[in-house]
Amino acid sequence: MNSDRNRTSVLRQLAALQNMPLAELQEKWKDLYGNEPPRFKRSFLIKRLAYRIQELFYGGLSQEAQDKLAEAAAKDPLCYLGKKNLAVEATYNRTGKILPGTRFVREWNGNRYEVIARKKGFEYDGRMFRSLSAIATEITGTRWNGRVWFGLRSTERRTGSSNSNR
């Protein structure tokens, strides 16, 4: 009976997260994690707080599962671990920069094109390029805004509202 009451308490806490303003979510973060919250969107904080509430009640990943994840991440050249990268992600959200390791995939004219962001440019087809625009031009033979061609930004953003009657 007591476990049902505790489970109901967890469910209430999860439901309450949906109605909390950002400032309350940030305070909840400090309570549950013991540090300052990252500067991410409200939806991110809700998901992470929901996980943490459940983790504290039901228990987290076993040490064996954590070890397997760490082993898999160590073998993945695109996986970045460590607190240093949290700072990079926070910088990305504030500045709009693309994180190294980001993979872009685009299908065009029946072909699949894959690009990986690196610290000093973008890798495509075994070669380094300074910008996504240079790669889009290489692929299409026509000058393109690389962020638009790879779907990071819509063309509507440049021309105004999508509700315009043209």
N, C-alpha and C positions, 0 to 999 in steps of 0.2 A: 504494500500500500504506500509506503514511504517513497519507493522508487518511482511510482506513478506521480506523486506530488512533485518530486524533483524534476521528472521529465516535463511535466506541465510548466514548471518554472523556467526550464530551458526554452521551451516553445514560446512562452510569453516574452522572454528576453529577445528571442530572434524576431518576433513580430514587432516588438517595440523599436527595434533598429530602423525599420522602414519609415517610422514617423519622426525620427530624431532629426533636428537641424544639424548642419555640419559642425557647429561648435560643440554640441553635445556628443556627437560621434568622436570628435577629437579628444574630448575629456574621457570618454569610455575607453578609447585607445590607450591613453595614459594609464588608466586603472588596470587594464588587462595585460598590456605589454610592458608597462613600466618605463616607457620612453616617449619621446615626441613622435607624433604621427607623421608619416610621409605626406608630402604635398600632392596627393592624388585626388581624383574625383571622389565625390560622395559615394557613388556606387561601388568603387573599389574598397573604401573603408567599410561599408556595410558587409561586403563579402568576407573580408578578412576578419572582421569582428565576429561575424556569425561562425566562422571556422573556429576562432579562438574560444568562443563560449562553449561550443560543442567539444572541442579538444580538452578543455578544463573539466567538463562533466564526464565525458565518455572515455577520455584518454587519447593521447596522440598516437602517431605512428610508432610501431615497435622499433627497437634499435636495429633489428634485422632489416626492416623495410627502409629505414633511413640509410643504412650502409649500402643497400642495393641501389638506391637512388643516387647516392654520392658516387658510387662506382660507375653507374651509367653516365652521369654528368661528366665525370673525369675523362671518359672516352669520347665525348661529344665536343668537337672543336668549336662549335657555336654556342656552347653553354658557358655562361659566366656565373661563377659562384663568388660569394664574399661580399662584405659590406661595402667595399669600394664601388661595386656596380650599382648598389642602391642609390648612391649619390649620383651616379651617371644617369640612372633612370629618372630621378627627381629633376635633374638638369634638363633631360629630354622633355619632360612634361612642361617645364616653364619656358624653354627656348624653342621647341619645335625641331631640334636636331635629331637626326636619325642615329640610333645606337649601332655601334659596330656589332656585327653578327646578325643583323636583321636581314631576312631573306625575302626577296621580291620575286614573284612568279607571275608571268604574263603569257597568255596564249594570244598569238596573233598570226593570221593567215595560215592557220592549221599547225603552227609550230609552237613549242613551249620554250620560253626563255626564262632563265633563272639568273638572278643577280644577288650578290652578298655584299652588304655594307662592311667595309673595313675601316680601320682607324684613319687611314689617309686616302679615302676614295672608295670606289666600288669595283668589285671583281666580277667580270663577265667573260665567259668563254676563255678562262685562263689568263686574261689580260686585265690590267688595272686602268680605270677611267677616273677622271676627276669629278664627274657628275652623272646623275641619272639622265640628264638631258643628252649628254654625249652618247650614252648607251642607246637611248631611244632613237637618236639620229642614226647611229650605226646600224640598228636593226631595221628601221623603216626606210632609211634613205631620205628622210624628210626631217626638217628641224621641228623638234617637239619640246615642250616643257616636260622634263622627266617626271616630276611629281604628278602631273596630270596624266601622262601616258601610263604610269605604273599604278594609278588609282589612288594616290595619296591626297589629291586635291581635285575637286570637281571643276569643270570649266565655268560653272555658274558663279563660283567665288570671284572669278576675275571680271565677269561681266555684270555682276549684280545679283539681285534676288532671283530665285528660281520661279517666282510667281509673276514675273514680268510678262506682259502680253506682247510678244513679238511675233 
